[in-house]
Amino acid sequence: MVNSCKISIRLLFFASFLLFAYKALAQRDSLSTKYREDQFYISFGLQLQKENISGFKQNGFSNNFQVGFVRDIPLNDDGRIAIGLGIGYAYNRLISNLTLVSDDNHLIFSIKGNDENSQTYSSLVIPLSFRVRTSTPERTDFWRVYGGMKYMLNFAENYRPFFGKSVQSDFIKNNNTVVFLSAGYNTWNIYFEYDLNSIYQSEVKFSDGKYPHLQTIKLGLIFYIL
């Protein structure tokens, strides 16, 4: 019930945000005939887990999927420099030997051998980017370099152990910020993302009281459309 309420509030926030942004940008459209590029994106990649946890092993393939819309806002007459503001969805899956248990209503991590335990969560994403490219209104194949930050609102956390039942609880932070960079030519573009902070809630700790500091590094391919 609590998780459903949190998700509803976040969705309401995003709907209000998009309505405001759309109205503001519609006013700009009435004053500008500059063309726009790369307003839809989809990406696939692997995740590396940067941590300070003794005995930690990243077992298996950790992956990430993202899809979204970015409003392209040209800053000059030829449209080669722009900023982008958008909204998207991300799905994250992390595999490691971290074990999560509930003890007296507290979530406790531990390390367990070579287990391949799965942690998954989803995110509503607000990307803000600075965009440089060699495009023209008639040209569909061009070089691009985009970089910026993404604000993530996380939900639907799920822990699935190698053996046993799944645990659905708030062990991932409600929000976090990442920096990103993508570059490429025409269809093929590589991307890089890095969490600025640990992804775990401050209340989730090991039995000795230590905090499991873990950040993710995402590497993959991103495709832009329209």
C-alpha positions as a Markdown table, in Angstrom:
| # | Residue | x | y | z |
|---|---|---|---|---|
| 1 | Met | 0.0 | 0.0 | 0.0 |
| 2 | Val | 2.8 | 2.4 | 0.9 |
| 3 | Asn | 4.7 | 1.6 | -2.3 |
| 4 | Ser | 1.6 | 2.1 | -4.4 |
| 5 | Cys | 1.0 | 5.5 | -2.8 |
| 6 | Lys | 4.6 | 6.5 | -3.4 |
| 7 | Ile | 4.4 | 5.5 | -7.0 |
| 8 | Ser | 1.2 | 7.4 | -7.5 |
| 9 | Ile | 2.7 | 10.6 | -6.0 |
| 10 | Arg | 5.7 | 10.3 | -8.3 |
| 11 | Leu | 3.5 | 9.8 | -11.4 |
| 12 | Leu | 1.4 | 12.8 | -10.4 |
| 13 | Phe | 4.6 | 14.9 | -10.0 |
| 14 | Phe | 5.9 | 13.8 | -13.4 |
| 15 | Ala | 2.5 | 14.5 | -15.1 |
| 16 | Ser | 2.5 | 18.0 | -13.7 |
| 17 | Phe | 6.2 | 18.5 | -14.7 |
| 18 | Leu | 5.6 | 17.4 | -18.3 |
| 19 | Leu | 2.5 | 19.6 | -18.6 |
| 20 | Phe | 4.5 | 22.7 | -17.5 |
| 21 | Ala | 7.4 | 21.8 | -19.7 |
| 22 | Tyr | 5.2 | 21.2 | -22.7 |
| 23 | Lys | 3.4 | 24.6 | -22.4 |
| 24 | Ala | 6.7 | 26.4 | -21.9 |
| 25 | Leu | 8.3 | 24.8 | -25.0 |
| 26 | Ala | 5.2 | 25.3 | -27.1 |
| 27 | Gln | 5.6 | 29.0 | -26.6 |
| 28 | Arg | 9.2 | 28.7 | -27.9 |
| 29 | Asp | 8.0 | 26.8 | -31.0 |
| 30 | Ser | 5.8 | 29.7 | -32.0 |
| 31 | Leu | 8.9 | 31.9 | -32.2 |
| 32 | Ser | 11.3 | 29.4 | -33.8 |
| 33 | Thr | 11.5 | 27.3 | -36.9 |
| 34 | Lys | 14.7 | 25.5 | -35.9 |
| 35 | Tyr | 14.6 | 21.8 | -36.6 |
| 36 | Arg | 14.9 | 19.2 | -33.9 |
| 37 | Glu | 16.9 | 15.9 | -33.7 |
| 38 | Asp | 17.1 | 12.8 | -31.6 |
| 39 | Gln | 13.9 | 13.2 | -29.5 |
| 40 | Phe | 13.4 | 9.5 | -28.7 |
| 41 | Tyr | 16.0 | 7.1 | -27.4 |
| 42 | Ile | 16.4 | 3.5 | -26.4 |
| 43 | Ser | 19.5 | 2.0 | -24.8 |
| 44 | Phe | 20.8 | -1.4 | -23.7 |
| 45 | Gly | 23.9 | -2.0 | -21.6 |
| 46 | Leu | 25.8 | -3.8 | -18.9 |
| 47 | Gln | 26.4 | -2.6 | -15.3 |
| 48 | Leu | 29.6 | -2.7 | -13.3 |
| 49 | Gln | 29.3 | -2.4 | -9.6 |
| 50 | Lys | 31.8 | -0.1 | -7.9 |
| 51 | Glu | 31.9 | -0.9 | -4.1 |
| 52 | Asn | 33.9 | -1.0 | -0.9 |
| 53 | Ile | 32.4 | -4.3 | 0.4 |
| 54 | Ser | 34.8 | -6.9 | 1.6 |
| 55 | Gly | 34.2 | -10.3 | -0.1 |
| 56 | Phe | 31.9 | -8.8 | -2.7 |
| 57 | Lys | 31.6 | -10.6 | -6.1 |
| 58 | Gln | 29.7 | -9.4 | -9.1 |
| 59 | Asn | 28.5 | -12.8 | -10.3 |
| 60 | Gly | 26.6 | -13.1 | -13.6 |
| 61 | Phe | 25.5 | -10.4 | -16.0 |
| 62 | Ser | 24.1 | -7.2 | -14.6 |
| 63 | Asn | 22.1 | -5.2 | -17.2 |
| 64 | Asn | 20.2 | -2.0 | -17.8 |
| 65 | Phe | 17.5 | -0.9 | -20.2 |
| 66 | Gln | 16.2 | 2.6 | -20.9 |
| 67 | Val | 13.7 | 4.2 | -23.1 |
| 68 | Gly | 12.4 | 7.8 | -23.2 |
| 69 | Phe | 11.6 | 11.1 | -24.9 |
| 70 | Val | 13.8 | 14.2 | -24.9 |
| 71 | Arg | 12.6 | 17.6 | -26.0 |
| 72 | Asp | 15.3 | 19.0 | -28.2 |
| 73 | Ile | 15.8 | 22.8 | -27.9 |
| 74 | Pro | 18.3 | 24.2 | -30.5 |
| 75 | Leu | 20.4 | 27.1 | -29.2 |
| 76 | Asn | 21.8 | 28.4 | -32.5 |
| 77 | Asp | 20.4 | 28.9 | -36.0 |
| 78 | Asp | 22.0 | 25.8 | -37.6 |
| 79 | Gly | 20.6 | 23.5 | -34.9 |
| 80 | Arg | 24.0 | 22.0 | -34.2 |
| 81 | Ile | 24.1 | 23.0 | -30.5 |
| 82 | Ala | 21.1 | 22.3 | -28.3 |
| 83 | Ile | 19.9 | 21.3 | -24.9 |
| 84 | Gly | 17.6 | 18.4 | -24.2 |
| 85 | Leu | 15.0 | 18.0 | -21.4 |
| 86 | Gly | 12.9 | 14.9 | -21.2 |
| 87 | Ile | 11.4 | 11.9 | -19.3 |
| 88 | Gly | 12.1 | 8.2 | -19.5 |
| 89 | Tyr | 11.9 | 4.8 | -17.9 |
| 90 | Ala | 14.8 | 2.6 | -16.8 |
| 91 | Tyr | 15.0 | -1.0 | -15.6 |
| 92 | Asn | 18.1 | -2.2 | -13.7 |
| 93 | Arg | 19.2 | -5.7 | -12.8 |
| 94 | Leu | 22.2 | -6.3 | -10.5 |
| 95 | Ile | 23.7 | -9.7 | -9.9 |
| 96 | Ser | 26.1 | -10.3 | -7.0 |
| 97 | Asn | 26.7 | -12.4 | -3.8 |
| 98 | Leu | 25.0 | -9.8 | -1.6 |
| 99 | Thr | 22.3 | -11.4 | 0.5 |
| 100 | Leu | 19.4 | -9.4 | 1.9 |
| 101 | Val | 17.4 | -10.6 | 4.9 |
| 102 | Ser | 14.7 | -9.0 | 7.1 |
| 103 | Asp | 15.5 | -9.1 | 10.9 |
| 104 | Asp | 13.0 | -7.4 | 13.3 |
| 105 | Asn | 11.7 | -5.2 | 10.5 |
| 106 | His | 15.3 | -4.2 | 9.6 |
| 107 | Leu | 16.9 | -5.0 | 6.3 |
| 108 | Ile | 20.4 | -6.5 | 6.7 |
| 109 | Phe | 23.0 | -7.3 | 4.0 |
| 110 | Ser | 25.5 | -10.1 | 4.2 |
| 111 | Ile | 28.0 | -11.8 | 1.8 |
| 112 | Lys | 27.4 | -15.3 | 0.9 |
| 113 | Gly | 30.0 | -17.2 | -1.1 |
| 114 | Asn | 29.4 | -17.4 | -4.9 |
| 115 | Asp | 25.7 | -17.0 | -4.9 |
| 116 | Glu | 24.1 | -15.2 | -7.8 |
| 117 | Asn | 21.5 | -13.1 | -6.1 |
| 118 | Ser | 19.4 | -10.6 | -8.2 |
| 119 | Gln | 18.4 | -7.1 | -7.3 |
| 120 | Thr | 16.0 | -5.3 | -9.7 |
| 121 | Tyr | 14.4 | -1.9 | -9.6 |
| 122 | Ser | 12.8 | 0.6 | -12.0 |
| 123 | Ser | 13.2 | 4.3 | -12.3 |
| 124 | Leu | 11.4 | 7.3 | -13.7 |
| 125 | Val | 14.1 | 9.4 | -15.3 |
| 126 | Ile | 14.5 | 13.2 | -16.0 |
| 127 | Pro | 17.4 | 13.7 | -18.4 |
| 128 | Leu | 19.0 | 17.1 | -18.9 |
| 129 | Ser | 21.7 | 17.2 | -21.6 |
| 130 | Phe | 23.9 | 19.5 | -23.6 |
| 131 | Arg | 24.0 | 18.4 | -27.2 |
| 132 | Val | 26.6 | 19.0 | -30.0 |
| 133 | Arg | 26.2 | 17.4 | -33.5 |
| 134 | Thr | 27.1 | 17.9 | -37.1 |
| 135 | Ser | 23.5 | 17.6 | -38.4 |
| 136 | Thr | 21.6 | 19.7 | -41.0 |
| 137 | Pro | 17.8 | 19.7 | -41.7 |
| 138 | Glu | 18.4 | 17.4 | -44.7 |
| 139 | Arg | 21.1 | 15.1 | -43.3 |
| 140 | Thr | 20.2 | 12.0 | -41.3 |
| 141 | Asp | 23.7 | 10.6 | -40.7 |
| 142 | Phe | 25.9 | 12.8 | -38.5 |
| 143 | Trp | 28.3 | 12.8 | -35.5 |
| 144 | Arg | 26.9 | 13.6 | -32.1 |
| 145 | Val | 28.2 | 14.0 | -28.5 |
| 146 | Tyr | 25.7 | 14.4 | -25.8 |
| 147 | Gly | 26.4 | 14.8 | -22.0 |
| 148 | Gly | 24.6 | 15.8 | -18.9 |
| 149 | Met | 22.8 | 14.6 | -15.8 |
| 150 | Lys | 19.8 | 12.4 | -15.0 |
| 151 | Tyr | 17.6 | 12.6 | -12.0 |
| 152 | Met | 16.2 | 9.2 | -11.1 |
| 153 | Leu | 13.0 | 8.4 | -9.0 |
| 154 | Asn | 13.4 | 4.7 | -8.1 |
| 155 | Phe | 10.6 | 2.2 | -7.3 |
| 156 | Ala | 9.5 | -1.4 | -7.6 |
| 157 | Glu | 12.6 | -2.8 | -5.8 |
| 158 | Asn | 12.8 | -6.6 | -5.7 |
| 159 | Tyr | 15.5 | -8.9 | -4.3 |
| 160 | Arg | 15.6 | -12.5 | -5.5 |
| 161 | Pro | 18.0 | -14.8 | -3.8 |
| 162 | Phe | 19.8 | -17.7 | -5.5 |
| 163 | Phe | 17.6 | -20.0 | -3.3 |
| 164 | Gly | 14.5 | -18.9 | -1.5 |
| 165 | Lys | 11.7 | -16.4 | -1.8 |
| 166 | Ser | 11.8 | -12.9 | -3.3 |
| 167 | Val | 11.8 | -9.8 | -1.0 |
| 168 | Gln | 10.0 | -6.6 | -2.0 |
| 169 | Ser | 11.2 | -3.7 | 0.2 |
| 170 | Asp | 12.6 | -0.2 | 0.0 |
| 171 | Phe | 16.4 | -1.1 | 0.0 |
| 172 | Ile | 17.1 | 1.2 | -3.0 |
| 173 | Lys | 17.2 | 5.0 | -2.5 |
| 174 | Asn | 14.0 | 6.8 | -3.5 |
| 175 | Asn | 16.1 | 9.1 | -5.8 |
| 176 | Asn | 19.6 | 9.5 | -7.0 |
| 177 | Thr | 21.5 | 11.4 | -9.7 |
| 178 | Val | 23.8 | 10.1 | -12.4 |
| 179 | Val | 26.1 | 11.8 | -15.0 |
| 180 | Phe | 26.1 | 10.5 | -18.5 |
| 181 | Leu | 27.9 | 10.8 | -21.9 |
| 182 | Ser | 26.9 | 9.4 | -25.3 |
| 183 | Ala | 28.8 | 9.7 | -28.6 |
| 184 | Gly | 28.6 | 8.2 | -32.0 |
| 185 | Tyr | 27.8 | 8.4 | -35.7 |
| 186 | Asn | 24.4 | 7.8 | -37.3 |
| 187 | Thr | 22.8 | 4.7 | -35.8 |
| 188 | Trp | 25.6 | 3.5 | -33.5 |
| 189 | Asn | 26.3 | 5.4 | -30.3 |
| 190 | Ile | 28.0 | 4.3 | -27.1 |
| 191 | Tyr | 27.0 | 5.6 | -23.7 |
| 192 | Phe | 28.4 | 5.8 | -20.3 |
| 193 | Glu | 26.6 | 6.5 | -17.0 |
| 194 | Tyr | 27.9 | 6.9 | -13.4 |
| 195 | Asp | 26.0 | 7.1 | -10.1 |
| 196 | Leu | 27.1 | 10.1 | -8.1 |
| 197 | Asn | 26.1 | 8.4 | -4.8 |
| 198 | Ser | 25.4 | 4.9 | -3.4 |
| 199 | Ile | 22.2 | 3.4 | -4.6 |
| 200 | Tyr | 21.2 | 1.9 | -1.2 |
| 201 | Gln | 19.1 | 3.4 | 1.6 |
| 202 | Ser | 21.0 | 4.6 | 4.6 |
| 203 | Glu | 19.0 | 2.3 | 6.8 |
| 204 | Val | 20.2 | -0.9 | 5.1 |
| 205 | Lys | 23.4 | -2.1 | 6.7 |
| 206 | Phe | 25.5 | -5.2 | 7.5 |
| 207 | Ser | 25.1 | -6.9 | 10.8 |
| 208 | Asp | 28.2 | -5.1 | 12.1 |
| 209 | Gly | 26.6 | -1.8 | 11.3 |
| 210 | Lys | 28.7 | -1.0 | 8.2 |
| 211 | Tyr | 26.9 | 0.7 | 5.3 |
| 212 | Pro | 27.1 | -1.1 | 1.9 |
| 213 | His | 28.3 | 1.7 | -0.4 |
| 214 | Leu | 27.7 | 0.7 | -4.0 |
| 215 | Gln | 27.6 | 2.8 | -7.2 |
| 216 | Thr | 26.9 | 1.5 | -10.7 |
| 217 | Ile | 28.7 | 2.2 | -13.9 |
| 218 | Lys | 26.7 | 1.6 | -17.1 |
| 219 | Leu | 28.2 | 1.0 | -20.5 |
| 220 | Gly | 26.2 | 0.2 | -23.6 |
| 221 | Leu | 24.7 | 1.3 | -26.8 |
| 222 | Ile | 22.0 | 4.0 | -27.3 |
| 223 | Phe | 19.9 | 4.6 | -30.4 |
| 224 | Tyr | 18.2 | 7.9 | -31.2 |
| 225 | Ile | 15.1 | 8.4 | -33.3 |
| 226 | Leu | 13.5 | 11.4 | -34.9 |
